């Protein structure tokens, strides 16, 4: 029989695991990936897939799929228990450097998406420029330029954060402040946002020297 204190701690642990799952789902990943990662992150020892499934009430297939994706993203790695003999059972542990895992996702998933969007906005702007100077084309060009400016701000912010080796507070704050300033400037038009973004880029380069 578990004591009331132990049961309370287990309930809190499961709530935390479920919370991470919901956060991962909000970020665009499936909730089971977050739950599996959180369980491994909280475990002082590597766990086998069967142990993960038992703890989270997940099927063997669901656990295998989640572990495969997490290993692919570098958020989980194969391991062995200290002092234990090697066996045919594969064990898994979470990447302890959370920042490393997060920035890899930003570099390999979010940043390419934003860059693709920026390229698409640029192509649309060039195509609309060839249509002439009628009122409809001019209106659309203005809207597309606003979207392009927003994409450039997003690319700058993601690049600053993903390029940082560690979550340096000054670097993160500077990136966020610069992005917010550029977003605010969008209300004055894309050209104003472009000026703010260029000034921010120079500021970041000066701090990196």
LUMKOLMAR-23698 format. One record per residue: residue in three letters; chain; x, y negated, z of N, C-alpha, C in turn. Coordinates in steps of 0.1 Angstrom, whole numbers. Layout:
N
@r:ala; c:A; npx:X; npy:Y; npz:Z; capx:X; capy:Y; capz:Z; cpx:X; cpy:Y; cpz:Z
...
This chain:
209
@r:unk; c:A; npx:8; npy:12; npz:0; capx:0; capy:0; capz:0; cpx:9; cpy:-13; cpz:0
@r:unk; c:A; npx:6; npy:-22; npz:-9; capx:13; capy:-34; capz:-9; cpx:8; cpy:-43; cpz:2
@r:unk; c:A; npx:17; npy:-51; npz:8; capx:12; capy:-61; capz:17; cpx:5; cpy:-72; cpz:10
@r:unk; c:A; npx:-2; npy:-80; npz:18; capx:-9; capy:-92; capz:12; cpx:1; cpy:-101; cpz:6
@r:unk; c:A; npx:12; npy:-103; npz:12; capx:22; capy:-112; capz:6; cpx:28; cpy:-107; cpz:-7
@r:unk; c:A; npx:30; npy:-94; npz:-8; capx:35; capy:-88; capz:-20; cpx:25; cpy:-89; cpz:-31
@r:unk; c:A; npx:12; npy:-86; npz:-27; capx:1; capy:-87; capz:-37; cpx:0; cpy:-102; cpz:-42
@r:unk; c:A; npx:2; npy:-111; npz:-33; capx:1; capy:-125; capz:-38; cpx:12; cpy:-129; cpz:-47
@r:unk; c:A; npx:24; npy:-124; npz:-44; capx:36; capy:-127; capz:-53; cpx:34; cpy:-120; cpz:-66
@r:unk; c:A; npx:28; npy:-108; npz:-67; capx:26; capy:-101; capz:-79; cpx:15; cpy:-109; cpz:-88
@r:unk; c:A; npx:5; npy:-113; npz:-81; capx:-5; capy:-121; capz:-88; cpx:0; cpy:-134; cpz:-94
@r:unk; c:A; npx:9; npy:-141; npz:-86; capx:15; capy:-153; capz:-91; cpx:24; cpy:-150; cpz:-103
@r:unk; c:A; npx:31; npy:-139; npz:-102; capx:40; capy:-135; capz:-113; cpx:32; cpy:-132; cpz:-126
@r:unk; c:A; npx:21; npy:-126; npz:-125; capx:13; capy:-123; capz:-136; cpx:6; cpy:-135; cpz:-142
@r:unk; c:A; npx:3; npy:-144; npz:-133; capx:-3; capy:-157; capz:-138; cpx:8; cpy:-165; cpz:-146
@r:unk; c:A; npx:20; npy:-165; npz:-141; capx:31; capy:-172; capz:-148; cpx:33; cpy:-165; cpz:-162
@r:unk; c:A; npx:33; npy:-152; npz:-162; capx:35; capy:-145; capz:-175; cpx:24; cpy:-148; cpz:-185
@r:unk; c:A; npx:12; npy:-149; npz:-180; capx:1; capy:-152; capz:-189; cpx:2; cpy:-167; cpz:-194
@r:unk; c:A; npx:7; npy:-175; npz:-185; capx:8; capy:-189; capz:-188; cpx:18; cpy:-191; cpz:-199
@r:unk; c:A; npx:30; npy:-184; npz:-198; capx:40; capy:-184; capz:-209; cpx:34; cpy:-179; cpz:-222
@r:unk; c:A; npx:26; npy:-169; npz:-221; capx:19; capy:-163; capz:-233; cpx:10; cpy:-174; cpz:-240
@r:unk; c:A; npx:3; npy:-181; npz:-232; capx:-6; capy:-192; capz:-238; cpx:2; cpy:-203; cpz:-244
@r:unk; c:A; npx:14; npy:-207; npz:-237; capx:22; capy:-217; capz:-243; cpx:28; cpy:-213; cpz:-256
@r:unk; c:A; npx:33; npy:-200; npz:-257; capx:38; capy:-195; capz:-269; cpx:28; cpy:-195; cpz:-280
@r:unk; c:A; npx:15; npy:-191; npz:-277; capx:4; capy:-191; capz:-286; cpx:2; cpy:-205; cpz:-292
@r:unk; c:A; npx:2; npy:-215; npz:-283; capx:1; capy:-229; capz:-287; cpx:12; cpy:-234; cpz:-296
@r:unk; c:A; npx:24; npy:-228; npz:-294; capx:35; capy:-231; capz:-303; cpx:35; cpy:-224; cpz:-316
@r:unk; c:A; npx:25; npy:-216; npz:-318; capx:24; capy:-209; capz:-331; cpx:28; cpy:-194; cpz:-331
@r:unk; c:A; npx:32; npy:-189; npz:-320; capx:36; capy:-175; capz:-319; cpx:24; cpy:-167; cpz:-312
@r:unk; c:A; npx:25; npy:-154; npz:-313; capx:14; capy:-146; capz:-307; cpx:16; cpy:-146; cpz:-292
@r:unk; c:A; npx:6; npy:-146; npz:-284; capx:7; capy:-146; capz:-269; cpx:14; cpy:-134; cpz:-264
@r:unk; c:A; npx:13; npy:-122; npz:-270; capx:21; capy:-111; capz:-264; cpx:36; cpy:-113; cpz:-264
@r:unk; c:A; npx:41; npy:-121; npz:-274; capx:55; capy:-124; capz:-274; cpx:59; cpy:-132; cpz:-262
@r:unk; c:A; npx:51; npy:-141; npz:-258; capx:54; capy:-149; capz:-247; cpx:53; cpy:-141; cpz:-234
@r:unk; c:A; npx:44; npy:-132; npz:-233; capx:42; capy:-124; capz:-221; cpx:54; cpy:-114; cpz:-219
@r:unk; c:A; npx:58; npy:-108; npz:-230; capx:69; capy:-99; capz:-230; cpx:82; cpy:-106; cpz:-226
@r:unk; c:A; npx:84; npy:-118; npz:-232; capx:96; capy:-125; capz:-229; cpx:96; cpy:-129; cpz:-215
@r:unk; c:A; npx:85; npy:-134; npz:-210; capx:84; capy:-139; capz:-196; cpx:87; cpy:-128; cpz:-186
@r:unk; c:A; npx:82; npy:-116; npz:-189; capx:84; capy:-104; capz:-180; cpx:99; cpy:-101; cpz:-179
@r:unk; c:A; npx:105; npy:-101; npz:-191; capx:120; capy:-98; capz:-192; cpx:128; cpy:-109; cpz:-185
@r:unk; c:A; npx:124; npy:-121; npz:-187; capx:131; capy:-132; capz:-181; cpx:131; cpy:-132; cpz:-166
@r:unk; c:A; npx:120; npy:-127; npz:-160; capx:118; capy:-127; capz:-146; cpx:124; cpy:-114; cpz:-140
@r:unk; c:A; npx:128; npy:-105; npz:-148; capx:133; capy:-92; capz:-143; cpx:148; cpy:-93; cpz:-141
@r:unk; c:A; npx:153; npy:-89; npz:-129; capx:167; capy:-90; capz:-126; cpx:175; cpy:-79; cpz:-133
@r:unk; c:A; npx:168; npy:-69; npz:-139; capx:174; capy:-58; capz:-146; cpx:168; cpy:-56; cpz:-160
@r:unk; c:A; npx:175; npy:-51; npz:-169; capx:169; capy:-48; capz:-182; cpx:158; cpy:-38; cpz:-181
@r:unk; c:A; npx:148; npy:-38; npz:-190; capx:137; capy:-29; capz:-189; cpx:135; cpy:-22; cpz:-202
@r:unk; c:A; npx:130; npy:-9; npz:-201; capx:127; capy:-1; capz:-213; cpx:113; cpy:-6; cpz:-218
@r:unk; c:A; npx:111; npy:-3; npz:-231; capx:98; capy:-6; capz:-237; cpx:86; cpy:-1; cpz:-229
@r:unk; c:A; npx:88; npy:12; npz:-225; capx:77; capy:18; capz:-217; cpx:74; cpy:11; cpz:-204
@r:unk; c:A; npx:85; npy:5; npz:-198; capx:83; capy:-2; capz:-185; cpx:76; cpy:-15; cpz:-188
@r:unk; c:A; npx:79; npy:-21; npz:-200; capx:72; capy:-34; capz:-203; cpx:57; cpy:-31; cpz:-206
@r:unk; c:A; npx:54; npy:-20; npz:-213; capx:41; capy:-17; capz:-216; cpx:33; cpy:-14; cpz:-204
@r:unk; c:A; npx:39; npy:-7; npz:-194; capx:32; capy:-4; capz:-182; cpx:29; cpy:-16; cpz:-174
@r:unk; c:A; npx:39; npy:-25; npz:-173; capx:37; capy:-38; capz:-165; cpx:27; cpy:-47; cpz:-171
@r:unk; c:A; npx:26; npy:-47; npz:-184; capx:17; capy:-57; capz:-191; cpx:4; cpy:-51; cpz:-196
@r:unk; c:A; npx:3; npy:-37; npz:-194; capx:-9; capy:-30; capz:-199; cpx:-10; cpy:-32; cpz:-215
@r:unk; c:A; npx:1; npy:-30; npz:-221; capx:2; capy:-31; capz:-236; cpx:5; cpy:-18; cpz:-242
@r:unk; c:A; npx:0; npy:-15; npz:-254; capx:3; capy:-3; capz:-261; cpx:17; cpy:-2; cpz:-265
@r:unk; c:A; npx:22; npy:10; npz:-268; capx:36; capy:12; capz:-272; cpx:39; cpy:4; cpz:-285
@r:unk; c:A; npx:29; npy:5; npz:-294; capx:30; capy:-2; capz:-307; cpx:31; cpy:-17; cpz:-305
@r:unk; c:A; npx:23; npy:-22; npz:-297; capx:23; capy:-37; capz:-294; cpx:36; cpy:-42; cpz:-288
@r:unk; c:A; npx:41; npy:-34; npz:-279; capx:53; capy:-37; capz:-272; cpx:65; cpy:-37; cpz:-282
@r:unk; c:A; npx:65; npy:-26; npz:-290; capx:76; capy:-25; capz:-300; cpx:76; cpy:-36; cpz:-310
@r:unk; c:A; npx:64; npy:-40; npz:-315; capx:63; capy:-52; capz:-324; cpx:68; cpy:-64; cpz:-317
@r:unk; c:A; npx:64; npy:-67; npz:-305; capx:68; capy:-79; capz:-298; cpx:83; cpy:-79; cpz:-296
@r:unk; c:A; npx:88; npy:-68; npz:-291; capx:103; capy:-68; capz:-289; cpx:111; cpy:-70; cpz:-302
@r:unk; c:A; npx:106; npy:-64; npz:-313; capx:113; capy:-66; capz:-325; cpx:113; cpy:-80; cpz:-330
@r:unk; c:A; npx:102; npy:-87; npz:-328; capx:102; capy:-101; capz:-332; cpx:110; cpy:-110; cpz:-323
@r:unk; c:A; npx:110; npy:-107; npz:-310; capx:118; capy:-115; capz:-300; cpx:133; cpy:-112; cpz:-302
@r:unk; c:A; npx:137; npy:-100; npz:-306; capx:151; capy:-97; capz:-309; cpx:155; cpy:-105; cpz:-321
@r:unk; c:A; npx:146; npy:-105; npz:-331; capx:148; capy:-112; capz:-344; cpx:151; cpy:-127; cpz:-341
@r:unk; c:A; npx:144; npy:-133; npz:-332; capx:145; capy:-147; capz:-329; cpx:156; cpy:-150; cpz:-319
@r:unk; c:A; npx:163; npy:-140; npz:-314; capx:174; capy:-142; capz:-304; cpx:169; cpy:-145; cpz:-290
@r:unk; c:A; npx:156; npy:-143; npz:-287; capx:150; capy:-146; capz:-274; cpx:152; cpy:-134; cpz:-265
@r:unk; c:A; npx:154; npy:-122; npz:-271; capx:156; capy:-110; capz:-263; cpx:167; cpy:-102; cpz:-270
@r:unk; c:A; npx:175; npy:-95; npz:-261; capx:186; capy:-87; capz:-267; cpx:186; cpy:-73; cpz:-260
@r:unk; c:A; npx:192; npy:-64; npz:-267; capx:193; capy:-50; capz:-262; cpx:204; cpy:-50; cpz:-251
@r:unk; c:A; npx:203; npy:-42; npz:-241; capx:212; capy:-42; capz:-230; cpx:212; cpy:-28; cpz:-223
@r:unk; c:A; npx:219; npy:-28; npz:-212; capx:219; capy:-16; capz:-204; cpx:221; cpy:-20; cpz:-189
@r:unk; c:A; npx:216; npy:-11; npz:-180; capx:217; capy:-14; capz:-166; cpx:231; cpy:-12; cpz:-161
@r:unk; c:A; npx:236; npy:-22; npz:-153; capx:249; capy:-21; capz:-148; cpx:251; cpy:-8; cpz:-139
@r:unk; c:A; npx:261; npy:0; npz:-142; capx:264; capy:12; capz:-134; cpx:256; cpy:24; cpz:-139
@r:unk; c:A; npx:247; npy:22; npz:-149; capx:240; capy:33; capz:-154; cpx:246; cpy:40; cpz:-166
@r:unk; c:A; npx:245; npy:52; npz:-168; capx:250; capy:59; capz:-179; cpx:242; cpy:55; cpz:-192
@r:unk; c:A; npx:249; npy:55; npz:-203; capx:242; capy:52; capz:-216; cpx:232; cpy:64; cpz:-218
@r:unk; c:A; npx:221; npy:60; npz:-224; capx:211; capy:71; capz:-227; cpx:204; cpy:67; cpz:-240
@r:unk; c:A; npx:195; npy:76; npz:-244; capx:188; capy:73; capz:-257; cpx:177; cpy:63; cpz:-255
@r:unk; c:A; npx:174; npy:59; npz:-243; capx:164; capy:49; capz:-241; cpx:170; cpy:35; cpz:-242
@r:unk; c:A; npx:164; npy:27; npz:-251; capx:169; capy:13; capz:-253; cpx:163; cpy:4; cpz:-243
@r:unk; c:A; npx:172; npy:-4; npz:-237; capx:167; capy:-14; capz:-227; cpx:168; cpy:-28; cpz:-233
@r:unk; c:A; npx:160; npy:-37; npz:-227; capx:160; capy:-50; capz:-232; cpx:160; cpy:-60; cpz:-221
@r:unk; c:A; npx:167; npy:-72; npz:-224; capx:167; capy:-83; capz:-214; cpx:165; cpy:-96; cpz:-222
@r:unk; c:A; npx:160; npy:-106; npz:-215; capx:157; capy:-119; capz:-221; cpx:171; cpy:-127; cpz:-222
@r:unk; c:A; npx:172; npy:-134; npz:-233; capx:183; capy:-144; capz:-234; cpx:182; cpy:-154; cpz:-223
@r:unk; c:A; npx:192; npy:-154; npz:-214; capx:191; capy:-163; capz:-202; cpx:192; cpy:-177; cpz:-206
@r:unk; c:A; npx:198; npy:-181; npz:-217; capx:199; capy:-195; capz:-221; cpx:187; cpy:-199; cpz:-229
@r:unk; c:A; npx:177; npy:-204; npz:-222; capx:164; capy:-207; capz:-228; cpx:166; cpy:-218; cpz:-239
@r:unk; c:A; npx:174; npy:-228; npz:-236; capx:177; capy:-238; capz:-246; cpx:182; cpy:-233; cpz:-259
@r:unk; c:A; npx:190; npy:-223; npz:-258; capx:196; capy:-217; capz:-270; cpx:185; cpy:-210; cpz:-279
@r:unk; c:A; npx:176; npy:-203; npz:-272; capx:165; capy:-197; capz:-280; cpx:155; cpy:-207; cpz:-286
@r:unk; c:A; npx:152; npy:-218; npz:-278; capx:143; capy:-228; capz:-283; cpx:149; cpy:-236; cpz:-295
@r:unk; c:A; npx:161; npy:-240; npz:-294; capx:167; capy:-247; capz:-305; cpx:169; cpy:-239; cpz:-317
@r:unk; c:A; npx:170; npy:-226; npz:-316; capx:171; capy:-217; capz:-328; cpx:158; cpy:-218; cpz:-335
@r:unk; c:A; npx:147; npy:-217; npz:-328; capx:133; capy:-217; capz:-334; cpx:132; cpy:-231; cpz:-341
@r:unk; c:A; npx:136; npy:-242; npz:-334; capx:134; capy:-255; capz:-340; cpx:142; cpy:-256; cpz:-353
@r:unk; c:A; npx:155; npy:-251; npz:-353; capx:163; capy:-252; capz:-365; cpx:158; cpy:-243; cpz:-376
@r:unk; c:A; npx:153; npy:-231; npz:-373; capx:150; capy:-221; capz:-383; cpx:135; cpy:-221; cpz:-387
@r:unk; c:A; npx:126; npy:-227; npz:-379; capx:112; capy:-227; capz:-383; cpx:107; cpy:-241; cpz:-385
@r:unk; c:A; npx:107; npy:-249; npz:-374; capx:101; capy:-262; capz:-375; cpx:108; cpy:-272; cpz:-384
@r:unk; c:A; npx:121; npy:-273; npz:-383; capx:129; capy:-282; capz:-391; cpx:127; cpy:-280; cpz:-406
@r:unk; c:A; npx:128; npy:-267; npz:-411; capx:126; capy:-265; capz:-425; cpx:112; cpy:-269; cpz:-430
@r:unk; c:A; npx:102; npy:-266; npz:-421; capx:88; capy:-270; capz:-425; cpx:87; cpy:-285; cpz:-426
@r:unk; c:A; npx:93; npy:-293; npz:-417; capx:92; capy:-307; capz:-418; cpx:100; cpy:-312; cpz:-431
@r:unk; c:A; npx:111; npy:-306; npz:-434; capx:119; capy:-310; capz:-445; cpx:111; cpy:-307; cpz:-458
@r:unk; c:A; npx:104; npy:-295; npz:-459; capx:96; capy:-292; capz:-470; cpx:85; cpy:-302; cpz:-472
@r:unk; c:A; npx:79; npy:-306; npz:-461; capx:68; capy:-316; capz:-461; cpx:73; cpy:-329; cpz:-467
@r:unk; c:A; npx:85; npy:-333; npz:-462; capx:91; capy:-346; capz:-467; cpx:94; cpy:-345; cpz:-482
@r:unk; c:A; npx:98; npy:-334; npz:-486; capx:101; capy:-332; capz:-501; cpx:88; cpy:-333; cpz:-509
@r:unk; c:A; npx:77; npy:-326; npz:-504; capx:65; capy:-327; capz:-511; cpx:59; cpy:-341; cpz:-511
@r:unk; c:A; npx:60; npy:-348; npz:-500; capx:55; capy:-362; capz:-500; cpx:63; cpy:-371; cpz:-510
@r:unk; c:A; npx:76; npy:-368; npz:-511; capx:85; capy:-376; capz:-521; cpx:80; cpy:-373; cpz:-535
@r:unk; c:A; npx:77; npy:-360; npz:-538; capx:73; capy:-356; capz:-552; cpx:60; cpy:-363; cpz:-555
@r:unk; c:A; npx:51; npy:-363; npz:-545; capx:37; capy:-369; capz:-547; cpx:39; cpy:-384; cpz:-549
@r:unk; c:A; npx:48; npy:-391; npz:-542; capx:50; capy:-405; capz:-544; cpx:55; cpy:-408; cpz:-558
@r:unk; c:A; npx:64; npy:-400; npz:-563; capx:70; capy:-402; capz:-576; cpx:59; cpy:-400; cpz:-587
@r:unk; c:A; npx:51; npy:-390; npz:-585; capx:40; capy:-387; capz:-594; cpx:30; cpy:-398; cpz:-595
@r:unk; c:A; npx:27; npy:-404; npz:-583; capx:17; capy:-414; capz:-582; cpx:22; cpy:-427; cpz:-588
@r:unk; c:A; npx:36; npy:-429; npz:-587; capx:42; capy:-441; capz:-593; cpx:41; cpy:-441; cpz:-608
@r:unk; c:A; npx:40; npy:-429; npz:-614; capx:39; capy:-428; capz:-628; cpx:25; cpy:-431; cpz:-633
@r:unk; c:A; npx:15; npy:-432; npz:-624; capx:2; capy:-434; capz:-629; cpx:-2; cpy:-448; cpz:-632
@r:unk; c:A; npx:7; npy:-457; npz:-627; capx:4; capy:-471; capz:-630; cpx:1; cpy:-479; cpz:-617
@r:unk; c:A; npx:-4; npy:-491; npz:-619; capx:-7; capy:-500; capz:-607; cpx:-21; cpy:-502; cpz:-604
@r:unk; c:A; npx:-30; npy:-493; npz:-608; capx:-44; capy:-495; capz:-605; cpx:-47; cpy:-494; cpz:-590
@r:unk; c:A; npx:-58; npy:-499; npz:-585; capx:-60; capy:-499; capz:-571; cpx:-60; cpy:-486; cpz:-564
@r:unk; c:A; npx:-66; npy:-476; npz:-571; capx:-66; capy:-462; capz:-565; cpx:-52; cpy:-457; cpz:-563
@r:unk; c:A; npx:-43; npy:-458; npz:-573; capx:-30; capy:-453; capz:-572; cpx:-22; cpy:-460; cpz:-562
@r:unk; c:A; npx:-24; npy:-474; npz:-561; capx:-16; capy:-482; capz:-551; cpx:-21; cpy:-477; cpz:-537
@r:unk; c:A; npx:-34; npy:-475; npz:-535; capx:-39; capy:-471; capz:-522; cpx:-32; cpy:-457; cpz:-518
@r:unk; c:A; npx:-32; npy:-448; npz:-527; capx:-27; capy:-434; capz:-525; cpx:-12; cpy:-435; cpz:-522
@r:unk; c:A; npx:-5; npy:-443; npz:-530; capx:10; capy:-444; capz:-527; cpx:12; cpy:-450; cpz:-513
@r:unk; c:A; npx:4; npy:-459; npz:-508; capx:6; capy:-464; capz:-495; cpx:4; cpy:-453; cpz:-484
@r:unk; c:A; npx:-6; npy:-445; npz:-487; capx:-9; capy:-435; capz:-477; cpx:2; cpy:-424; cpz:-477
@r:unk; c:A; npx:6; npy:-421; npz:-489; capx:17; capy:-410; capz:-490; cpx:30; cpy:-415; cpz:-484
@r:unk; c:A; npx:33; npy:-428; npz:-486; capx:45; capy:-434; capz:-480; cpx:44; cpy:-433; cpz:-465
@r:unk; c:A; npx:32; npy:-435; npz:-459; capx:31; capy:-434; capz:-445; cpx:34; cpy:-420; cpz:-440
@r:unk; c:A; npx:28; npy:-410; npz:-448; capx:31; capy:-396; capz:-444; cpx:46; cpy:-393; cpz:-446
@r:unk; c:A; npx:52; npy:-398; npz:-456; capx:67; capy:-396; capz:-458; cpx:75; cpy:-402; cpz:-447
@r:unk; c:A; npx:71; npy:-413; npz:-442; capx:78; capy:-420; capz:-431; cpx:76; cpy:-411; cpz:-418
@r:unk; c:A; npx:64; npy:-406; npz:-416; capx:62; capy:-398; capz:-404; cpx:70; cpy:-385; cpz:-405
@r:unk; c:A; npx:72; npy:-379; npz:-417; capx:80; capy:-367; capz:-419; cpx:95; cpy:-370; cpz:-416
@r:unk; c:A; npx:99; npy:-382; npz:-420; capx:113; capy:-386; capz:-417; cpx:116; cpy:-387; cpz:-402
@r:unk; c:A; npx:106; npy:-393; npz:-395; capx:107; capy:-394; capz:-380; cpx:107; cpy:-381; cpz:-374
@r:unk; c:A; npx:98; npy:-372; npz:-378; capx:98; capy:-358; capz:-373; cpx:111; cpy:-351; cpz:-376
@r:unk; c:A; npx:117; npy:-353; npz:-388; capx:130; capy:-346; capz:-391; cpx:141; cpy:-351; cpz:-382
@r:unk; c:A; npx:141; npy:-364; npz:-380; capx:151; capy:-370; capz:-371; cpx:150; cpy:-365; cpz:-357
@r:unk; c:A; npx:138; npy:-365; npz:-352; capx:136; capy:-360; capz:-338; cpx:140; cpy:-346; cpz:-336
@r:unk; c:A; npx:135; npy:-337; npz:-345; capx:139; capy:-323; capz:-345; cpx:154; cpy:-321; cpz:-346
@r:unk; c:A; npx:160; npy:-328; npz:-356; capx:174; capy:-327; capz:-358; cpx:182; cpy:-331; cpz:-346
@r:unk; c:A; npx:178; npy:-341; npz:-339; capx:185; capy:-346; capz:-327; cpx:184; cpy:-335; cpz:-316
@r:unk; c:A; npx:172; npy:-330; npz:-314; capx:170; capy:-320; capz:-303; cpx:176; cpy:-307; cpz:-306
@r:unk; c:A; npx:174; npy:-302; npz:-318; capx:179; capy:-289; capz:-322; cpx:194; cpy:-289; cpz:-323
@r:unk; c:A; npx:200; npy:-300; npz:-326; capx:215; capy:-301; capz:-328; cpx:222; cpy:-302; cpz:-315
@r:unk; c:A; npx:215; npy:-305; npz:-304; capx:222; capy:-306; capz:-291; cpx:225; cpy:-292; cpz:-285
@r:unk; c:A; npx:238; npy:-291; npz:-281; capx:242; capy:-278; capz:-275; cpx:235; cpy:-275; cpz:-262
@r:unk; c:A; npx:232; npy:-285; npz:-255; capx:225; capy:-283; capz:-242; cpx:215; cpy:-294; cpz:-240
@r:unk; c:A; npx:205; npy:-292; npz:-232; capx:195; capy:-303; capz:-230; cpx:200; cpy:-315; cpz:-222
@r:unk; c:A; npx:209; npy:-322; npz:-229; capx:215; capy:-334; capz:-223; cpx:203; cpy:-345; cpz:-221
@r:unk; c:A; npx:201; npy:-350; npz:-209; capx:190; capy:-359; capz:-207; cpx:191; cpy:-371; cpz:-215
@r:unk; c:A; npx:203; npy:-377; npz:-216; capx:204; capy:-389; capz:-224; cpx:201; cpy:-387; cpz:-239
@r:unk; c:A; npx:206; npy:-376; npz:-244; capx:204; capy:-373; capz:-258; cpx:189; cpy:-371; cpz:-261
@r:unk; c:A; npx:182; npy:-363; npz:-252; capx:168; capy:-360; capz:-254; cpx:160; cpy:-373; cpz:-253
@r:unk; c:A; npx:163; npy:-381; npz:-243; capx:156; capy:-393; capz:-241; cpx:158; cpy:-403; cpz:-252
@r:unk; c:A; npx:170; npy:-404; npz:-258; capx:172; capy:-413; capz:-269; cpx:165; cpy:-408; cpz:-281
@r:unk; c:A; npx:164; npy:-395; npz:-283; capx:157; capy:-390; capz:-295; cpx:142; cpy:-393; cpz:-294
@r:unk; c:A; npx:137; npy:-391; npz:-282; capx:122; capy:-393; capz:-280; cpx:119; cpy:-408; cpz:-281
@r:unk; c:A; npx:127; npy:-416; npz:-275; capx:124; capy:-431; capz:-276; cpx:125; cpy:-435; cpz:-290
@r:unk; c:A; npx:135; npy:-431; npz:-297; capx:136; capy:-435; capz:-311; cpx:124; cpy:-431; cpz:-320
@r:unk; c:A; npx:120; npy:-418; npz:-317; capx:108; capy:-413; capz:-325; cpx:95; cpy:-421; cpz:-321
@r:unk; c:A; npx:93; npy:-424; npz:-308; capx:82; capy:-431; capz:-304; cpx:82; cpy:-445; cpz:-310
@r:unk; c:A; npx:94; npy:-452; npz:-311; capx:95; capy:-465; capz:-316; cpx:91; cpy:-465; cpz:-331
@r:unk; c:A; npx:96; npy:-454; npz:-338; capx:93; capy:-453; capz:-353; cpx:78; cpy:-451; cpz:-355
@r:unk; c:A; npx:72; npy:-442; npz:-346; capx:58; capy:-439; capz:-348; cpx:50; cpy:-452; cpz:-345
@r:unk; c:A; npx:54; npy:-460; npz:-335; capx:47; capy:-472; capz:-332; cpx:48; cpy:-482; cpz:-344
@r:unk; c:A; npx:60; npy:-482; npz:-350; capx:62; capy:-491; capz:-362; cpx:54; cpy:-487; cpz:-374
@r:unk; c:A; npx:50; npy:-475; npz:-374; capx:41; capy:-471; capz:-386; cpx:29; cpy:-479; cpz:-387
@r:unk; c:A; npx:24; npy:-484; npz:-375; capx:12; capy:-493; capz:-376; cpx:15; cpy:-506; cpz:-383
@r:unk; c:A; npx:28; npy:-510; npz:-385; capx:31; capy:-522; capz:-392; cpx:35; cpy:-518; cpz:-406
@r:unk; c:A; npx:35; npy:-506; npz:-410; capx:38; capy:-501; capz:-423; cpx:50; cpy:-493; cpz:-424
@r:unk; c:A; npx:51; npy:-484; npz:-434; capx:62; capy:-475; capz:-436; cpx:76; cpy:-482; cpz:-436
@r:unk; c:A; npx:77; npy:-494; npz:-442; capx:89; capy:-501; capz:-443; cpx:95; cpy:-504; cpz:-429
@r:unk; c:A; npx:86; npy:-508; npz:-420; capx:90; capy:-511; capz:-406; cpx:95; cpy:-498; cpz:-399
@r:unk; c:A; npx:88; npy:-487; npz:-401; capx:92; capy:-475; capz:-395; cpx:106; cpy:-470; cpz:-400
@r:unk; c:A; npx:108; npy:-473; npz:-413; capx:121; capy:-469; capz:-419; cpx:132; cpy:-477; cpz:-413
@r:unk; c:A; npx:130; npy:-490; npz:-410; capx:141; capy:-498; capz:-403; cpx:143; cpy:-493; cpz:-390
@r:unk; c:A; npx:133; npy:-490; npz:-382; capx:135; capy:-485; capz:-368; cpx:142; cpy:-472; cpz:-369
@r:unk; c:A; npx:139; npy:-463; npz:-378; capx:145; capy:-450; capz:-379; cpx:160; cpy:-451; cpz:-383
@r:unk; c:A; npx:163; npy:-460; npz:-392; capx:177; capy:-462; capz:-395; cpx:185; cpy:-467; cpz:-383
@r:unk; c:A; npx:179; npy:-477; npz:-376; capx:186; capy:-482; capz:-364; cpx:188; cpy:-471; cpz:-354
@r:unk; c:A; npx:178; npy:-463; npz:-352; capx:179; capy:-452; capz:-342; cpx:190; cpy:-442; cpz:-347
@r:unk; c:A; npx:191; npy:-439; npz:-360; capx:201; capy:-430; capz:-365; cpx:215; cpy:-435; cpz:-362
@r:unk; c:A; npx:217; npy:-448; npz:-364; capx:230; capy:-454; capz:-361; cpx:233; cpy:-454; cpz:-346
@r:unk; c:A; npx:223; npy:-456; npz:-338; capx:225; capy:-455; capz:-323; cpx:229; cpy:-441; cpz:-319
@r:unk; c:A; npx:223; npy:-431; npz:-325; capx:226; capy:-417; capz:-322; cpx:241; cpy:-414; cpz:-326
@r:unk; c:A; npx:244; npy:-419; npz:-338; capx:258; capy:-416; capz:-343; cpx:268; cpy:-423; cpz:-334
@r:unk; c:A; npx:265; npy:-435; npz:-329; capx:274; capy:-442; capz:-321; cpx:276; cpy:-435; cpz:-307
@r:unk; c:A; npx:266; npy:-429; npz:-302; capx:267; capy:-422; capz:-289; cpx:274; cpy:-409; cpz:-291
@r:unk; c:A; npx:274; npy:-403; npz:-303; capx:280; capy:-390; capz:-306; cpx:295; cpy:-392; cpz:-308
@r:unk; c:A; npx:300; npy:-404; npz:-311; capx:314; capy:-406; capz:-314; cpx:323; cpy:-405; cpz:-301
